[in-house]
Amino acid sequence: MLRYGIAAWIAGGSAVLFFSNLPRFFELGLAVLIFILAIAWKFTTNRRVVGIVLLFLLGCACSTWFVQQRLSTELPTQYEGIDLWVEGYVDALPQGDEKGARFSFVIERYLKAELNALSLPRKVYLSWQSPWRSQQAIPVIKPGQVWQLQIKLKRPHGSLNLHGFDFERWLFQYGYRASGSVRSGELLIEKTATLPWSFFTMIERQRWHLRDKIQRLINANAPYRGVLIALVLGDQNAIPQADWKVFNATGIGHLISISGLHVTMIAGLGAALAGQLWRRGALPLWCPIPQVTALAGLLSAFAYAWLAGFQIPAQRTMYMVGVVAAAVWSGRIPRAFDIWWWALALVFLIDPMAPYTPGFWLSFGAVAAILYSMGDSAGLLGIPTGKELESAWRTRALIALREACRVQAVVTIALLPFTLYWFYQTSVVSPLANALAIPLISYVVTPLALSGAFLPEWLGKPCLILAHSCMEWIGYVLTWLASLSWAVAWSHQPTIWAGVLSVLGIALAIRPGTLQVRWRSRCLGLILCTTLFWRNSVGLMPGEFRASVFDIGQGTAVLIETATRRLLYDAGPIQGKRNDAGAQILLPYFRGAGITEIDRLVISHSDSDHVGGVGTLLKSIQFNSFMGSLPAHNSVFKQIQAAQVVSLPCRYGQYWQWDEVEFRIWHPSELSSFAASQYTGKPNEMSCVLEVRNAQASLWLTGDVEKQGEAAIVTRLKQPEFAGFNIAALANHELIFMAPHHGSKTSSSLDLLRLLSPDAAFAQNGYRNRYGHPHPLVSARYQALDIPLTNTPLTGMQTWVARRNQLETYFMRNKVRRLWHDQAPT
């Protein structure tokens, strides 16, 4: 009954979060149903079914309350982008350095008195950056500091793309109902001495001091300083992306943080120490040793889990230790899976959004697989039992090694669906890498790092240096393993049916017993798991194409797919090292869709908001050809040449067909080349304008072409040889038009719009961008011509599918309607 009840409660809570647009009076109807079922449970004889339904509805009620609490302080649109003066305190560990920081801020009061009476956000996520091209550093941000800040806020909003990071969901999960930037600030109080005592802020303050201590004791150039901070505090932000690629390729990413194994180790050490101290004298007569050790283990796990930022793997382990401690104190002997179910319920109770994180599935999935597969094992995790205790140490060591290998194999197989769903890859070298990394990181590096963080500096520094040296040696081996060409098996995000079949296959493959028992069913299970790697059909017939218009921010990127070919038009913006659209949006999409090869890369022109992601994509995606308007001295063009990609300048009149879909270049002129002498004017006017056409629809990709280039296109369209091709034929076509230059007032000329007469138009731009794109005059022009203009910040990623006889349109913010997302206009 326990497992069914908890499953029903979690299913009810997840259903509320997954489906938005709840009907009117949903809460009242839910309350009435719960009341009726509570009465029925009292008088019915079949209480199990009624109890399960009742718990399902209670889960719905809990999540509804959770959602209403989060949405009750939404920032009104009239307060977006205006200066607000607030007073409050930093309540979490900040991220960043002296050039810029991001931090959680709790607003105690708005200095404009009338704003305090409104339901404005009280917890916001802020960014404080030093002035552009300035050497001035921002103040040191610490948890517990009280600040008076001048800030600009905006509603929770982020780019919304398939397979991409959902920033809005992240803000919703952590309770931020607005994000913004700091214009100026004044430190009022260094600590929260005058505020009500806050356990959370106190913990975050201690975490900041420990991080600062590690940063001071370890050289800033030490390559694995960030790893030591992550092992002690769970703060992974200081780990470079290059190291993450190695850790993910070798499958040890779960160790480079606070894993459940680390919490278990600390709980075991705390319990053992308490047992040794308590067994002295007459103390065991006052309270039995098992109860003391259980309580000490729980307190140790609790302290370390909070020190680690209360991540889900740490929560899961702490709750499991807590359930065991409660059982010891109450004299009960719980079943292993009952402990797992209670931990699952507690995690969901505290954070209903936990199932939307990979840590939830990986942590609980791994433990569930181990418990299921070790049902009749001679020794769980290598701990011998029964007569084996009397055998020689060599025999026990072999048993421990056998069981450790079995656990590693079980976890590797069981987590396949989750790793492919969340990360689109699986590590082939993971068993070997984990065999090396688990004992060394868990039992050498982590204890040394913890000792260095908590011991006095004169004693802690040698411990930290030793831990870093050990991590360097591990890093050498891991880097070598990751460099092997077969180290990683890239795939795609599995479909639902493949996930269901693989779960059945995993249940067969890791079932309890020796390998010789039911080996045929185990092989069948492994065969079912291979469905995870089956490629999805592109879903297009010859003569059809699909255009994926990415919600890329202030930039351009569109993927064109036919039945067997792909073309990428522009690669999005880049700002600094972190804001790379190629790494953050395009590459995750390609990985999730299983795209490893693109037939043609078309770059419209040299502006950074169109070429920013090229460098990242060249390292991971194979491009068979390039076409664009770039001068030979351009750094991006040199990267393309270095990758030995066949390159052609973009020229008017170029034409080709893929799978009965036509591609035609309309701009720049037929004399264009890569010669620098042709790129002396504005790059925008050299934009490569591409038309994609089938029997049903025509798609125009215009880059940043402006009025001069548009006038040239109008002239070409009026030439006799194209009059029948593009004017008369348009009556039977649906024309989709990319608003040039993101909707700037220097583009979208009236002559071109009247000549083409698009049926629909779209603009790719950033949310509340500083350029004001699309310009109000341009939006009004489209409206006056009765041309619907959609903007990616409002629609999310757009997908246009041109079938043989119809045009299909999908907008991400309509398709994925969640409670935490801004909705597209209807």
N, C-alpha and C positions, 0 to 999 in steps of 0.2 A: 504493500500500500504506500510505503514511504516514497519509493522511486516513482510510482505512477502519479502520486500527488505533486511531488516537486516538478516532474516533467510537465504536468498540466498547468501548474502555476507559471512556470517559465514560458510555456507556449502562449498562454494568455497575455503575459506581459509583452512578449516579443511581437505578438500580433498587433497590439496597439501601436507600437513603435514602427512597425513595417508599413501598416496601412494608415495613410493620413486621410484628410477630408472626412473626419468622423461625423456621423449624422447629428442633427440637432437634438438636444436633450439626451445625448448619449450617456452622460454621467447619471442622470436621473433614472433612465431605464436600467442601467447597470446596477444601481443601488436597489431598485425594486426586485430585479432578478435574484440578487444575492440574498435579500430578505426572504423571498419565497423559498429559495433552495435551503436556506438555513432552517426554516420551519419544516420543510420536507425531510431534511436529514434527521430531524428530531423524531419524526413519527414513522419514517419508512423502515422497512426491514433490509432493503438493499442499499446500505449506506455507502458502499464502495463507489458505485457509479455516481451517486449524488455528491459524494465528497470530492470526487475528481472534477466534476463539472463546477462545483462551488469553488474549488481552488483555481480552476481556469479563470473564472470570473473575478476572483480576488486578484489574480495576476493582472488582469485587465484593469482593475480598479487602481492597483498600486502604480502601474505605468501611466495611467491617465492622470493621476495626481502628480506624478513626477514630471510629466509633460507640461501640465498646467503651471506648475511652479516655475519651470524654466522659461515658459513663454509669457509669463505675467509681466516681465520687465523688458519688453521689446522696445528698442529705440525708435521713436517716431521719425518718419522721413524728414520732417522739417528741422530736426536737430542734427542731421548729417552734414558734415563738412563745415560746421561753424565752430568758432572758438568757445570753449567752455572752461570755466575755472572751477576746479574741484579740490577737495581735501580728503585724503585717505591714506592707506598704508599698503606696502608691498607684502603679499601674503604667500609667496612661493619663491622657489629658487630661480633667480633670473638667468637668462642665457645670453651670451655675447661677450664683448670685451669693451675696452675703452673707446672704441670707435662707434659702437652701437650695441644696444641691448633690447631684449624682449622680455616682458615680465607681466605677471598677474597683479592687478591692482584692485583693491576693494575701496570703493568710493564711500566715505562716511557722510559727506554732505556736498551738495553743489553750492557754490558761493553765491549764486543767484537764488535768492530765497524762494521765489515762486516755483523753481524747478524741483525743490524737495517734496512738494506736494504731489508731483506727478510720479507715475510708475516708470521711472527711468532706470536703466541698468545700474546695478550696484557693483557688479564684478565685471571688469573689462580686461581685455588683453591689449597691452600697449607696446609700442616700439619707440625707442628713444635713440635717434641717430645724431652723430656729430654733423655739423654743417658740411655741405658738399665742398670738396677740395680744401678742407680746413684741417689743420693739425690739432685743433682743440679737441680734447677728450671730454666725454660726457662724465657726469659724476658717478661715483661707485654706488651701485644699486644693491641693497641688502634686504633680505626679508625682515619685516618688523619696522622698517623706517617709515616715518610719517611724512608725507610730502604734500605740498600745495602745488598743483600742476595746471598749466594751461594746455589743454588737449583738444584734438579734433577727432570725433568719433564717426563711425559708419556702421550700418547694420551688418550682421554676420553675412559675409558673402565671400565666395571663393570660386575659382574656375571649376566647372563641373564637366568632366569628361569620363568616358568609359575607361575603366581600369586605372583611373588616376586617383590621387589623394583627394579626399573630400574634406576640405578645410572647414566648411560649414558644419559638417557632422562632428568634427573634432571640437569646434567651439561649443556646440550644443552639449556634447558629452561632458565637458569640463565646466559648464555653467557660465560661459562667457556670452553675454547677449549683445555685446558690441566689441569692436576692435578699433584701434586708432593709433594716432601718433602724438608724441609729446612735443610741444612747441617750446616750452620753458618750464622751469620748476624751481622750487625753494624747499630745501630740507628743513622741516620743523622739529622733528624729534628723531633721534638716532634709533631708539628702541620704543617698543609699544608699552612703555611704562604707564602712561596715562589712559591706555585703552583697556577694555575688559580682557582678562587673561585668555589667551588663545593657545590651546595645545598644538594646533596645526602650525601656527606661526612660529611657536617656540621650536618645533621640530625642524622647520625649514631654516630657521636661524642657525641651528646647530649644523645642519647639512652644509650651509654656506661656509661656516668656519672650517669644517673638515675639508671641503673642496679647496678653500683658500690655502689651507695648510699643505695639502698635497701639491698644489701649484707652486708654492714657495719652495718646497723641499726637493722637487724634481725639476730639472732643467727644462726650460720652455721648448727646447729643440728635441727633447726626448720623444721618440716616435710613438711610444705607447703610454704616454702620460694620461691621455684621455681614456685608455682602457683601464688603468688603475682607478681612475675616478669613477668609471662605470661600475667596476667590481665592488667598490665600497659604497657608492651612493645611488647607483642606478641611473646616473646622468650620462647619457650617451652622446650628447651634443658635441663634445670635444673630439670625438673619433672621426678622423678624415674619411671621406667617401672611398678613397683608395683602399683603406684597411677594411671597410665594410664589404667591399667587393671580394676581398680575400676570405673574410670570415663567412660570407654567404656561399661562396664557391666551394668552401670546404665543409660547410654544414655545421659550423660551431658557433653560429650567431647567438644561439640560446645561452651560451656560456659567458658571452661578453656583456654581462649585465648581472642583475640579481636574479639568478635562477632558483627554482624550487630546491635544487640540490644544495645550493649555498645556504639557504634558510634552514634546511634540514640539518646541515652540518653544524650551524651555530646553535640550533635547538639541542642537538645531541651533546655538544660541548657544555652548554649551560646545564643540561640535566645531569651529565656525568660529574661536573664540578659540584653541583648541589648535593648529589648523592654521596660524594666523598666527604664533604663537610658535615653533612647531617648525620652520617652513621656514627659519629663520635659521641661518646658519653650516653646519656639517657634520652637524647633527643628523639630517637625512633620510637620510644614508648609514648611520647606526646603526640607524634604524628608519623604514620608509617612512611618509610623511605620511598616507596613507589609513588605515593601521592605528592611528596615534596619534589621528586625529580620530574614528575609530569607537570607540575605547576611551574617549576624553573624552566623547563623546556618551552612551555607556552610563553612565558614572559620574555625569554631570549628571542623566540621567533617573532613575538610582537614588536620588540624593540628594533630588531634588525629590519623587519618588514617596513616599519615606518621610516626608519633611517634610509631605506632604499627607495623611498617615494611611493610606497604602497602599490607597486605594480601588481598586475593580476597573477603572475606566477608566484610572487611572494605572498599575496593574499591567499591563494589556494593552499599553499603549504602551511601558512599560519592557521587557517581555519581547520585543516586536517589535524594538525597538532592539537588545536583547541578541542576538537571533538574527542580525540584520544584521551586528553587530560580529563575532560568531563566524564568519560566512561570510567577512567581509573578512580576518580573521586566518588562516582556513584556505584562502583562495584559491578559494572556491566562489561560485557565483552562484545563490542560491535563488530559486525562483518565489515570487511575491507571496503566493499562497494557502498555500504551505508555511510562510511566516513566520506567517501567521494561525493555522494549525493548531498550530504549536509554542506560540504564546502561549496559545491555548485550553487546551492540555494542561497547561501550567505553572500557569495560574490554577486549574484544577480540582485539580491535584495538591496545591497549597498549601491550598486551601479547597474541599472537596467540596460545601459548601453554597452556593457562588457561584451556581449556576443558579436558586436560589430568590430572587434579588435582581433588581430591574429593571435596575440598572446593567450586569449581565452581558449581558442580552439587547440592551439599547440600544447598548452599546459595541461588542460583537462583531457585532451585526446591522448597524450602520451601516457598519463597515469592510468587512464581507463584501459588502454591497450595492455599495459604491464599487468594490471590486476586480472584482466581477463585471461591472458595467455599463461600466467603463472599459477593457474588454479591448483595443479598438483605437482608443482615444482619442488624439487628436493630442498631448495633453499632460495628464497626470494632475494634478488640482488646479491647472490653469492654468499648468503649467511647460512651455513650448514645447520641442520637440525637432527635430532634423534641420535642414532648410533654414530653418525658422522662426526659428532663432537669428540668421540673417542679415537678417531682415526688420526693418522700422522698429519703434521702440518702440510706436507707436500700434497697429500690427497685433498685436504681442504682447500689448498691454493688452486688445484686443478678444478675443483668444483666451483670455486669463486670465479675463476676465469671463464669456465663454461657458461655459467649463469650470466656473467657480464656480457659475453658475446651474444647470448640469446636475447638479453634485454635490448642490446643495441640493434640487433636484427629486427626485433619486434617493433621498436620505436620507429626505425627507418621505414618499414613497410606501412605501419599504421598511419604515419603522418604524411604519406604521399599525397592524398587528396587535399589536405590543408596547405601543404607547401606549394603545390601546383596552383591551387585556387588563389592564394595570397601573393605568391612570388613568381609563379610561372616557370619554376626551375626546380630541379632536384640535384643534389650533389652526389656524384658517383664515388668520390673519394671520402665521403662523409664517415663511413665506418672506420677507416684507417685514421683519419684526422681526429675523430672523437676518441679513439683508443689512446691517442697521444695526449690530446688536450684535456679530456675530462679529469684524469688523475692529477695532471700537473697544474692546471688552472684552479681546480676545486680544492686541492689539498696542499698546494705549495704557494701559488701566486696569490690567491685570495686571502689565506691566513696572513701572509706576509704584508699584503696591502692593508688589511684591517689593523694589524699590529702597528704598522707605520702611521696610520691615521690617528690611532688612539693613544699611543705611547708618547712620552715627552719627545720633543724634537731631536734632542741629541741621540736618542735611541731609536726614534721612528725613522729618521733619515736613512740609516743603513738598511732597515727593513724594506723601505720603499725602493731603494736602489737595487737591492737583491731581487725584489719582486719584478722590477722592470727588466733587469738582466735576464731573468728566467723567461719573461714574456718575449724578449727579443729572440732568444733561441727558439722558442715555440714559433714565433713569427717567421723565422727563416724557413722552417720546415713547411709551415702552412703556405707561404708564398710559393715555394717550389711545387707543392701539390696543386695549388690553384693555377699555376702556369701550364699544367698539362692540358693538352688540347681536348682530352676526353673527361676533364675534371667535372664539368657541369653538363647536364642534359637539359637543354632548353626545350620548353613545350609551349603551352598556352593555358588559358584559364579553362578548366574542364566544364562541360555542360552538366546540367542537373542529372540527366539520365546516366552519364558516365560516373558521376559521383555516387549515385545510388548503387550501381553495379560494383564499383570499386569497394564500397563499404561492405557489401556482401562477400566480395572476394577476400577482403582483409580478415573478416570474421572466420573464413575457412582457412586462410593461410596461417594465422597465428593462433589457432585453437590450441587449448592445453594438450599436453602430451609430448612424447618424443617425436622426432622427425619421421621415424619409421611408422608411426601410427597414422593411418588414413592419409598416406602420402599422395594418393590420387586426388583427394579433395583439396589438399594443400596446393597441388599444382594447378587445379582448376581455379582456386582462389587467386593465384598469381596471374593466371591468364585473364581473369576478369579485371584485375588491376590495370592491365595494359590498355583498357578502354580509356583511361585517363589521357593517354598519349595520342589517341586517334585524332587526326586533323579534322577540324570543322569545315564543312563545305562553305565556299565563298557565297553561295546563294544567288549567283548571277548566271544567266544564260548568255550565249553570244548575242550581241546587239543590245545588251543592257549594261549600265554602269551605276556605280554608287559613289557619291561624294560625301566625305566625312569632313565637316567644317568644325575645326577644333575651337573650343572656348579657350583661346590661347592668351588672353589679355590684350595689351596694346601691341598687336602684331598680326601676322598672317601665317596660316598653315592649313592646307587642305589636301586630303588624301583622295585620289581618284582610283577606283578599282573597276576592272572589267572581269570577264570570266577567268582570264589567266594572267592578267598583267596589272601592274600597280604604278602609279605616278604620284610623287609628292610635290606639291606646289608650295614653295617656301617652307621655312623651318622654324618660324616663331622668333620671339625676342630673347635677348640676354641682357642681364644687368648684374655686373659683378660676377663672382664665382658661384653664388648660391642660386640666383634667379635665372636658371637656364631652362628655357621651355623644352629644349631637346631632351634634357635629363628628367624633368619633372612631369611632362605631359606626353610628348610624342613617343619616347622610348618605352614608358610603361604601357602605352596603348599598343605599340607594336609587339611587345612581349606578351601582353595578355591575349592579343589576337593571333599570336603565333607567326608573326611576320618577321622574317629574317632577311628578305631580299626585296628590293624595290627596283623596278626596271628603269625608271628615269626620275632624276631629281631636277626640278625646274626652279630656278631662283629668279624672281622677278627683277630685283636690283640689289644694290649693295647696302642698303640701310640695315642697321643692326636688328631692327624689329622683324626682319624678314630672313636674315641669315644666321641668327643667334644660335640655333640648335644644330647647325651643320657639323661643327667640330665633334660634338658628342655622338651624333648619329653615325658619322664616318667610322668611329671606333667599334660600333656594334652592329651596324646594318650594312649589307652589301648592296652598293649602288652599281648598276650595270652601265649607266650613261648619265651624262649631265648636260643640261641646256639652260642657258641663262644670260643675263645682261650684267656681267662683271668685268672690270678691267683686269688685265693680266697681272698688275701689281697688287691686286687685292689679296689680303691674307687668307680669306676663305677660299678664293680660287686656287691659291697655292696649296692649301690643304687638299683640295679636290685633286689637283694634279699629282700631289705626293701619293695619294691613294690609288693612282693609276686608273682613274675613271675616265672613260672616253668622253670628251667634252666638245660641245657645239655651241656657237653663239646663237642667241635667240634672234630670229629674223622673220620679218613679215613674209608670208607665202609658204612657210614650212608646213608640211601636211603629212600625216601618217594615219594608219588605221590599226587598231588592236581589237580583235574579236568583234569585228563589224561595228566598232565605235570609232567615230572620226575625231581627230585632233587637228586644230589649225591655229597657227600663230598670226595675230593681227597687228602686233606692234612689238619692237621698234622696226625701223626701216629694213629693207632687204639688203642694205649695205653694211649692216652692223657687224662688228667683230669684237674680239677681246682687246683690241689696240687701245692704249690709254688715251690717245688723241680724241677718241669718240666720247669720252666721259668727262668732258670739261664743264658741262652744265650741271643742272640739278639731276641727281640720280633718278628721281621720281619719273622724269619724262622719258627715261630709257626703260621703263618697266615692261617686262615681257607679259603681253596680254594673250591668254590662251582660251580658246573655245573648245569645249567637249560636247559632242552632239551624237544623238542616235535618232531613231525614227520618231520618238515621242517628245524629247526635251533637248534643250540646248543650255549649257552652263558656261557662263563667262567669268573667267578669273582675271582680274584687272590689275592686281598689285597696287601701286601708288600712282598710277598714271594720272596726269593732271590735264588741264584744259587744252594745252597745245597738243599733247598726244591724243586726246580724245577727238580733236578736230581732224587729225590725220586719219584716225580710224573711221570717222564719218565719211571722209573723202574716199577711202578704200571701199567702204561698204556700198558707195554709190557708183562704183565702177561697173561697166556693163557685165563683165564676166561673173560678178557676184550678186547682181540684182536678183536673179532667180533663186540663187542659193540661199541668201540670207534675208531677203525682204519678203518675197512672195511666200516662201516656205514657212516663214514665221507664223503665219496664220494657223498652221496645223501643229505648231510646236508650243510647248510651254517653256518659256525662257526664264532662267534663274540668273540673276545678275549680282555680282559682287560689287558693292558700292566702292568705287575707287578711293584709295587713300583713307580707308576707314570712315568714310563719310565726311571728309574735309570739305570746306566751302570752296577750295581750289579745284574741286573735281565734280563729277556727276553733272556735266553740262547738259543744258536743256536739249540741245540738238541731238546728242547721243541718246538720251533717254527717250525722246520722241521717236527717233528712228528705230530703235530696238523694241521699244514698248514692252519692257519686261513684265512677266506675270507675277514675279516675286523678286525681292532683293534682300540681301543680308549684308551686315557690316560686322567685322571682327574688331573689337576695341576693348579697352580695359574698363572695369567698373569705376565710375566717377573719375575718368582719366582727366589729366590736367589740360588736355587739348580741347576738351569739350566736344569730342567726336561721339556720335555724328552731329555735325553742326545743325542748330535749329533751322537755319535757312534750307539746308539740304533735306532735312526730314520733311519740312513743309513742301518742298518741291516734289518729293516722291508722293506725298499725300495728295497734292493737287493733281498729279497725273494718275491717281488711283493705283499706285504701285505699293503693295504691302512691303514695308521695310522692317526686318527683324534684326535685333542686336544680340550677339552671343552672350553678353552679361545677363540678359533677361531670359534667354532661351537655353543657355548651356550649349553643349555640343549639338550641332545640327547634322542630321543625316538625310540626304536627298537621294532617293533610289529611282532611277529612270528605267522603268520596265519597257517592254515592247509596246504596251498599250495604255500605260498609266504612269503617273508620277506619285511616289510615296514620300511622305515627309515625317520625320521623327525629331522632336525636340527633347533634349535630355530632361529639362525641368518639367515637362509634361509627362514624360514616360516614367521618370523616377520621382514620384511625388512623395516627399517625406516631410515630416513635421518640422524639421530643422532647416529646410531649404526655402529660400524665396521662390515664389511661384511665378511662372511665366504668365503674361497677360493672356486672357482668353479672347 
